[in-house]
Amino acid sequence: MKSDNQFCKTGLPELDRILEEIWLGDNVVFQIDSIDDYVRLVHPYAREALRAKRDLIYFRFADHKEVIPEGLAVNVYEVHPEEGFEIFISAILDVIEKHGKGAFYIFDCLSDLAADWYSDRMLGNFFMITCPYLFELDTVAYFGLLRDRHTALATDAIQATAQVVLNVYNNNGDIYIHPLKVDKRYSPTMYLLHKWEGESFIPVTRSTTIAEILSSLPQPRLTFSAQLRDVWTKNFLNAQKLIDTVSEEEYYTNYAIFKRLLRMVITRDEQLLKLAIKYFDLHDIVDIGKRMIGTGLIGGKSVGMLLAQSIIKKSDKKLAQLLEHHDSFFVGADVFYTYLIRNKCWWIRRRLNMENNFESADQARKLLLEGEFPQDIIDQFKEMLKYFGQSPIIVRSSSLLEDAYGNSFSGKYESVFCTNQGTPEDRLTNFVNAVRTVYASTVSKEALAYRSHWDLLKKDEQMALLVQRVSGSIYGDQYFPQIAGVGFSFNPFVWDKEIDPESGMLRLVFGLGTRAVDRIENDYTRIVALNSPMKHPETTPGDLRKYTQHFADILDLANNSLVTREFKDIATKIPEFPIHIFASQDDELMRLKSELNRDDIFSWILTFKHLLADKSFVESMRSILRILQQAYNYPVDIEFTANFLDEENFRVNLLQCRPFQVKGNILSVDEPQSIPAQQVILETRGPVIGSSRAITIDRIIYVVPEIYGKMKQSDRYSVARLIGQLTHLKDDTGQLTVMLIGPGRWATTTPELGVPVSFAEISKVSILCEVAAMHETLVPEISLGTHFFNDLVEMDMLYIALSPQKQGCTINRKFFDEQTNILSNIISYSEVREDAVRVIDSKTIRENVSICLHADVLKQKAVCYLSGPGLSPA
C-alpha cells in the first residue's frame, strides 16, 4: 500500500480519481491520434509538477511542435536520435542520473524515434532500458505514442514495461480516455471509456455510444507481423496492399483474391458464398481479418450477423443509421482444432463422430473444460480484452454448420456471458473459462445426437467463436439492454384473421434476450404482429396483467453473474429509467394504490404500448425483416436488441440472422410426396401455428370426438384429469414427444366446447391438435384467438387445427380404431371409458415403423403419417 507522499497528481483531479492517483515510479504512456491530444494532457501535468515544486525535465527530440506550456520554468534537454541509438540513450540516461530521485519527466512523441531509427524493435529496446531506470528513481514520466502506427515489436515492449497505458481518442473534437493498464490499481469503472467534458471525465456506460466511438476510429493495422510469411498472412497483406494502392474499380478486377479470402474466412457453402459475394467487398473482409484471433473460418453465426448488417447498410441508408455499430471479434475455427490437439482430445472426438453411443462424451468434455491454450492465442485474448475494457461481453458459439440453410443447431451449443469485471487477470481467467465452456458444448450428448439425427457427424463441424460487446447500459450495478427479442419475416403465430403473416412478427422482452430465445415457463413475452402491433391475444385487463413479462434477465456487475430479477425490482432501483416507453400503468393497480394509499404498490406492467404505438420502431423492424428476406430469397429470423438514446431516437443491434429454420429429427425436411392413403394419420391445410418441424412422434393421445361428445359434464372433467396424468409420463429415455389430438378447444373452461384441461396439465406436449368435430349436431370452435395462445408460444408448442369437412383435411379414424390402445398398461384409472381415450405408441405399431410429422408453417400444411421399411407396399 502506497503512503500519501508517494501519490502524485496529473493536474486533472478527475483523471487522478479514475487512475486512483499517479504513483511515484509510474511511466505513463498515452496512445494518441495527434500531438494536439497529447499536449492537452501534458499541460496540466506540467503546471501541477511545478506547483508541487517538482524538478520537471522535458526531452526534446522530435520534429513536432513543443508539448510544454510557454513560460514555464522547465529543464529542456535537446537530444538527437539521428546520432545513433547508443549515443541518444546515453544522453537520456545521463540526464536522468543527474536529476536523481523524484524528478518528473515529459518526453516528445516516441513515434519519431522509430522513424529516425527505421526500427520498431529499437523503439521497444529504448523503452525497456529507460522505463525501469525511471521507476527505480521514483520519478513520474509522460510519453506519447501514435496509436496503430507500430508493430508488436514496439507496442508489446512498451505496454509490458509501462505502469500506466491509456488510449486517447479524438472523435469529432470530443476527447475520450480509455485506460488499458493501471498497474496494481483497480476500480469498478477504471477500464471504462471516459468522455472528457470540462474538468470531468464521465464514464460512457452505453454500448451504443462506445461501439459508435470505437468503430468510427481508424481500424488497427493488420496484426500480422511483417516477419510472418505463412499463407494466411500473405493473403491478407496482399489484400491490404491492393486496397491501399488501387482504385475501387481496379480491385474488383482482382476477383481471385477476394474470392480466396471469402473461402478462407467466411464460408465454403455455395449458397452463403453467393450472398457474401453480393454484399461484402474486399474492405469488409480485411476489416474482419483485423478483428480475428487465430486463423480459420468465422462460422455461421458470425457470418449471419455480418451479412445482416451489410445487407441493411447497402440496401437502405436511412435504416443503416439506426443500426448499432458492431465491434465484435472472431476466434477462428483453426483455434478450436489446435485446442483439441494440444489437449489430447482429437482422437476421442473422432471416435464420437464415428459412433452413435457417445460413451466418450463425458471424457471429452472434461478434457476441454480443463485444457490450455497456446501462448500466442492467450496474448491475443489479452489484447481483445484491453479493447473491451470493462464492458460486458458474450462468447457465442459460431460453428461452421450453425445458422446455415437447413439446420440451426438452436440451443445445442453454449453461449456464455462475461460481466468482464475485476482486474485484467480476473477478466482473462473468466473469458478463457467461457471459451472452454463453448468448446466443451460441442461434445455434449445433445449436440452429438442432433448431428447424428441430421446425418452430420461426418460433416466438417469446427467451432469458431463470436465475441460481442453486450448491447445495453450500466444502471448502478445492473447491466442490460432496454429491449431485446427475436423477429421473423414470416409470422408463424397468426391468432387473428386481421394479421398478415407476410408482415412478420417479433417476440419482445425487456432486458437480455435470453427470455425471448429460451422459452420460460410461467412468464411471457410480448408477441407483436408487425402489421397490427397493438393487437394482442388477451381479451380482458386481467388476462393482460397475467400474460405479460414479470421477470427479466440482467447482468449483475457486483456479483459477476447473469441473474433473473422481477421487473419491478429492476425498475424501482433506476429512478431515471424511461419506464413509460416500455410499460403502462395498470388501472386496477392504480386504483388499489390510491384506495390503500400505498406507494409501495408497483402499478407498471410491460405492455410495450408506447413503443409499439410509435410507428418508427415498428416500421423499422418490419423493413429490416423484409429487406433481409429479399436478400436471402427465403424467410429469415433474427435476434436483436434496441436501446433508446432519448425519447425518440433508438439504435437496433442485429445480433444474428439465419434462414427460417425447421426443427426436428427427420433427415429430410422436404415434404414427403405421394404418401399412401392408408399411411396418413391426419392431414390439414391449417391453421398451423408455431415453428415448422419434421419430427418423429413417440406417442399419440387421442380423445375420440364422437364418444367425448356424448359424455355428461362430470365425465368430461374426468377425461381432462386423465389427460393431465398421461402427458406427464416419461419412459426410460426421458420426456416423450407427444401429440395430443382431441375435439374442440383444449384448455377451455366450457366442457361443451372441448376438453377442460389446464394448460399446466398439457404443457409437456409437443404437438397439439384440435379437431373441429364432436358429434353430428356440434362442430366446436377451435382455440384460435384465445389467451391460451400465449402459453402455446412460450412453450414452443406446435398447434394444428383440423376441420374434417374442409378440403385437403382428413383424419384416419380407421388407424385409431385398429391400433393397440396401451392406456391401461401405462396408468391406473377408473372414471373414464377406455374407448374414449386412445394412447398409441410408435413402438407398438410395427417393427421398423415410425410415426412422423411434417408441419410447414409457411405453406400452412401439416401431415402426420407412418413411415419405415416395416410397412406393407401400397
C-alpha positions, 0 to 999 in steps of 0.5 A, spaced: 500 500 500 502 506 497 503 512 503 500 519 501 507 522 499 508 517 494 501 519 490 502 524 485 497 528 481 496 529 473 493 536 474 486 533 472 483 531 479 478 527 475 483 523 471 487 522 478 480 519 481 479 514 475 487 512 475 486 512 483 492 517 483 499 517 479 504 513 483 511 515 484 515 510 479 509 510 474 511 511 466 505 513 463 504 512 456 498 515 452 496 512 445 494 518 441 491 520 434 495 527 434 500 531 438 494 536 439 491 530 444 497 529 447 499 536 449 492 537 452 494 532 457 501 534 458 499 541 460 496 540 466 501 535 468 506 540 467 503 546 471 501 541 477 509 538 477 511 545 478 506 547 483 508 541 487 515 544 486 517 538 482 524 538 478 520 537 471 525 535 465 522 535 458 526 531 452 526 534 446 527 530 440 522 530 435 520 534 429 513 536 432 511 542 435 513 543 443 508 539 448 510 544 454 506 550 456 510 557 454 513 560 460 514 555 464 520 554 468 522 547 465 529 543 464 529 542 456 534 537 454 535 537 446 537 530 444 538 527 437 536 520 435 539 521 428 546 520 432 545 513 433 541 509 438 547 508 443 549 515 443 541 518 444 540 513 450 546 515 453 544 522 453 537 520 456 540 516 461 545 521 463 540 526 464 536 522 468 542 520 473 543 527 474 536 529 476 536 523 481 530 521 485 523 524 484 524 528 478 518 528 473 519 527 466 515 529 459 518 526 453 516 528 445 512 523 441 516 516 441 513 515 434 519 519 431 524 515 434 522 509 430 522 513 424 529 516 425 531 509 427 527 505 421 526 500 427 520 498 431 524 493 435 529 499 437 523 503 439 521 497 444 529 496 446 529 504 448 523 503 452 525 497 456 532 500 458 529 507 460 522 505 463 525 501 469 531 506 470 525 511 471 521 507 476 527 505 480 528 513 481 521 514 483 520 519 478 513 520 474 514 520 466 509 522 460 510 519 453 506 519 447 505 514 442 501 514 435 496 509 436 496 503 430 502 506 427 507 500 430 508 493 430 508 488 436 515 489 436 514 496 439 507 496 442 508 489 446 515 492 449 512 498 451 505 496 454 509 490 458 514 495 461 509 501 462 505 502 469 500 506 466 497 505 458 491 509 456 488 510 449 486 517 447 481 518 442 479 524 438 472 523 435 469 529 432 473 534 437 470 530 443 476 527 447 475 520 450 480 516 455 480 509 455 485 506 460 488 499 458 493 498 464 493 501 471 498 497 474 496 494 481 490 499 481 483 497 480 476 500 480 469 498 478 469 503 472 477 504 471 477 500 464 471 504 462 471 509 456 471 516 459 468 522 455 472 528 457 467 534 458 470 540 462 474 538 468 470 531 468 471 525 465 464 521 465 464 514 464 460 512 457 456 506 460 452 505 453 454 500 448 451 504 443 455 510 444 462 506 445 461 501 439 459 508 435 466 511 438 470 505 437 468 503 430 468 510 427 476 510 429 481 508 424 481 500 424 488 497 427 493 495 422 493 488 420 496 484 426 500 480 422 507 481 423 511 483 417 516 477 419 510 472 418 510 469 411 505 463 412 499 463 407 494 466 411 498 472 412 500 473 405 493 473 403 491 478 407 497 483 406 496 482 399 489 484 400 491 490 404 496 492 399 491 492 393 486 496 397 491 501 399 494 502 392 488 501 387 482 504 385 475 501 387 474 499 380 481 496 379 480 491 385 474 488 383 478 486 377 482 482 382 476 477 383 481 471 385 483 474 391 477 476 394 474 470 392 480 466 396 479 470 402 471 469 402 473 461 402 478 462 407 474 466 412 467 466 411 464 460 408 465 454 403 457 453 402 455 455 395 449 458 397 452 463 403 458 464 398 453 467 393 450 472 398 457 474 401 459 475 394 453 480 393 454 484 399 461 484 402 467 487 398 474 486 399 474 492 405 469 488 409 473 482 409 480 485 411 476 489 416 474 482 419 481 479 418 483 485 423 478 483 428 480 475 428 484 471 433 487 465 430 486 463 423 480 459 420 473 460 418 468 465 422 462 460 422 455 461 421 453 465 426 458 470 425 457 470 418 449 471 419 450 477 423 455 480 418 451 479 412 445 482 416 448 488 417 451 489 410 445 487 407 441 493 411 447 498 410 447 497 402 440 496 401 437 502 405 441 508 408 436 511 412 435 504 416 443 503 416 443 509 421 439 506 426 443 500 426 448 499 432 455 499 430 458 492 431 465 491 434 465 484 435 471 479 434 472 472 431 476 466 434 477 462 428 475 455 427 483 453 426 483 455 434 478 450 436 482 444 432 489 446 435 485 446 442 483 439 441 490 437 439 494 440 444 489 437 449 489 430 447 482 430 445 482 429 437 482 422 437 476 421 442 472 426 438 473 422 432 471 416 435 464 420 437 463 422 430 464 415 428 459 412 433 452 413 435 453 411 443 457 417 445 460 413 451 466 418 450 462 424 451 463 425 458 471 424 457 471 429 452 468 434 455 472 434 461 478 434 457 476 441 454 473 444 460 480 443 463 485 444 457 490 450 455 491 454 450 497 456 446 501 462 448 500 466 442 492 465 442 492 467 450 496 474 448 491 475 443 485 474 448 489 479 452 489 484 447 481 483 445 480 484 452 484 491 453 479 493 447 473 491 451 475 494 457 470 493 462 464 492 458 460 486 458 461 481 453 458 474 450 462 468 447 457 465 442 458 459 439 459 460 431 460 453 428 461 452 421 454 448 420 450 453 425 445 458 422 446 455 415 440 453 410 437 447 413 439 446 420 440 451 426 443 447 431 438 452 436 440 451 443 445 445 442 451 449 443 453 454 449 453 461 449 456 464 455 456 471 458 462 475 461 460 481 466 468 482 464 469 485 471 475 485 476 482 486 474 485 484 467 487 477 470 480 476 473 477 478 466 482 473 462 481 467 467 473 468 466 473 469 458 478 463 457 473 459 462 467 461 457 471 459 451 472 452 454 465 452 456 463 453 448 468 448 446 466 443 451 458 444 448 460 441 442 461 434 445 455 434 449 450 428 448 445 433 445 449 436 440 452 429 438 445 426 437 442 432 433 448 431 428 447 424 428 439 425 427 441 430 421 446 425 418 452 430 420 457 427 424 461 426 418 460 433 416 466 438 417 463 441 424 469 446 427 467 451 432 469 458 431 467 463 436 463 470 436 465 475 441 460 481 442 460 487 446 453 486 450 448 491 447 445 495 453 447 500 459 450 500 466 444 502 471 448 502 478 450 495 478 445 492 473 447 491 466 442 490 460 439 492 454 432 496 454 429 491 449 431 485 446 427 479 442 427 475 436 423 477 429 421 473 423 419 475 416 414 470 416 409 470 422 408 463 424 403 465 430 397 468 426 391 468 432 387 473 428 384 473 421 386 481 421 394 479 421 398 478 415 403 473 416 407 476 410 408 482 415 412 478 420 412 478 427 417 479 433 417 476 440 419 482 445 422 482 452 425 487 456 432 486 458 437 480 455 434 476 450 435 470 453 427 470 455 425 471 448 430 465 445 429 460 451 422 459 452 420 460 460 415 457 463 410 461 467 412 468 464 411 471 457 413 475 452 410 480 448 408 477 441 407 483 436 404 482 429 408 487 425 402 489 421 397 490 427 402 491 433 397 493 438 393 487 437 394 482 442 391 475 444 388 477 451 381 479 451 380 482 458 385 487 463 386 481 467 388 476 462 393 482 460 396 483 467 397 475 467 400 474 460 405 479 460 413 479 462 414 479 470 421 477 470 427 479 466 434 477 465 440 482 467 447 482 468 449 483 475 456 487 475 457 486 483 456 479 483 459 477 476 453 473 474 447 473 469 441 473 474 433 473 473 430 479 477 422 481 477 421 487 473 419 491 478 425 490 482 429 492 476 425 498 475 424 501 482 432 501 483 433 506 476 429 512 478 431 515 471 429 509 467 424 511 461 419 506 464 413 509 460 416 507 453 416 500 455 410 499 460 403 502 462 400 503 468 395 498 470 388 501 472 386 496 477 393 497 480 392 504 480 386 504 483 388 499 489 394 504 490 390 510 491 384 506 495 390 503 500 394 509 499 400 505 498 406 507 494 409 501 495 404 498 490 408 497 483 402 499 478 407 498 471 406 492 467 410 491 460 405 492 455 410 495 450 404 500 448 408 506 447 413 503 443 409 499 439 404 505 438 410 509 435 410 507 428 418 508 427 420 502 431 415 498 428 416 500 421 423 499 422 423 492 424 418 490 419 423 493 413 429 490 416 425 483 416 423 484 409 429 487 406 433 481 409 428 476 406 429 479 399 436 478 400 436 471 402 430 469 397 427 465 403 424 467 410 429 469 415 429 470 423 433 474 427 435 476 434 436 483 436 436 488 441 434 496 441 436 501 446 433 508 446 438 514 446 432 519 448 425 519 447 425 518 440 431 516 437 433 508 438 439 504 435 437 496 433 443 491 434 442 485 429 445 480 433 444 474 428 440 472 422 439 465 419 434 462 414 427 460 417 429 454 420 425 447 421 426 443 427 426 436 428 429 429 427 427 427 420 433 427 415 429 430 410 425 436 411 422 436 404 415 434 404 414 427 403 410 426 396 405 421 394 404 418 401 399 412 401 392 413 403 392 408 408 399 411 411 396 418 413 394 419 420 391 426 419 392 431 414 390 439 414 391 445 410 391 449 417 391 453 421 398 451 423 401 455 428 408 455 431 415 453 428 415 448 422 418 441 424 419 434 421 419 430 427 418 423 429 412 422 434 413 417 440 406 417 442 399 419 440 393 421 445 387 421 442 380 423 445 375 420 440 370 426 438 364 422 437 364 418 444 367 425 448 361 428 445 356 424 448 359 424 455 355 428 461 359 434 464 362 430 470 365 425 465 368 430 461 372 433 467 374 426 468 377 425 461 381 432 462 384 429 469 386 423 465 389 427 460 393 431 465 396 424 468 398 421 461 402 427 458 406 427 464 409 420 463 416 419 461 419 412 459 426 410 460 429 415 455 426 421 458 420 426 456 416 423 450 414 427 444 407 427 444 401 429 440 395 430 443 389 430 438 382 431 441 375 435 439 374 442 440 378 447 444 383 444 449 384 448 455 377 451 455 373 452 461 366 450 457 366 442 457 361 443 451 366 446 447 372 441 448 376 438 453 377 442 460 384 441 461 389 446 464 394 448 460 399 446 466 396 439 465 398 439 457 404 443 457 409 437 456 406 436 449 409 437 443 404 437 438 397 439 439 391 438 435 384 440 435 379 437 431 373 441 429 368 435 430 364 432 436 358 429 434 353 430 428 349 436 431 356 440 434 362 442 430 366 446 436 370 452 435 377 451 435 382 455 440 384 460 435 384 467 438 384 465 445 389 467 451 391 460 451 395 462 445 400 465 449 402 459 453 402 455 446 408 460 444 412 460 450 412 453 450 414 452 443 408 448 442 406 446 435 398 447 434 394 444 428 387 445 427 383 440 423 376 441 420 374 434 417 369 437 412 374 442 409 378 440 403 385 437 403 383 435 411 382 428 413 383 424 419 384 416 419 379 414 424 380 407 421 388 407 424 385 409 431 380 404 431 385 398 429 391 400 433 393 397 440 390 402 445 396 401 451 392 406 456 391 401 461 398 398 461 401 405 462 396 408 468 391 406 473 384 409 472 377 408 473 372 414 471 373 414 464 371 409 458 377 406 455 374 407 448 374 414 449 381 415 450 386 412 445 394 412 447 398 409 441 405 408 441 410 408 435 413 402 438 407 398 438 405 399 431 410 395 427 417 393 427 421 398 423 415 403 423 415 410 425 410 415 426 412 422 423 410 429 422 411 434 417 408 441 419 410 447 414 408 453 417 409 457 411 405 453 406 400 452 412 400 444 411 401 439 416 401 431 415 402 426 420 403 419 417 407 412 418 413 411 415 419 405 415 421 399 411 416 395 416 410 397 412 406 393 407 407 396 399 401 400 397 
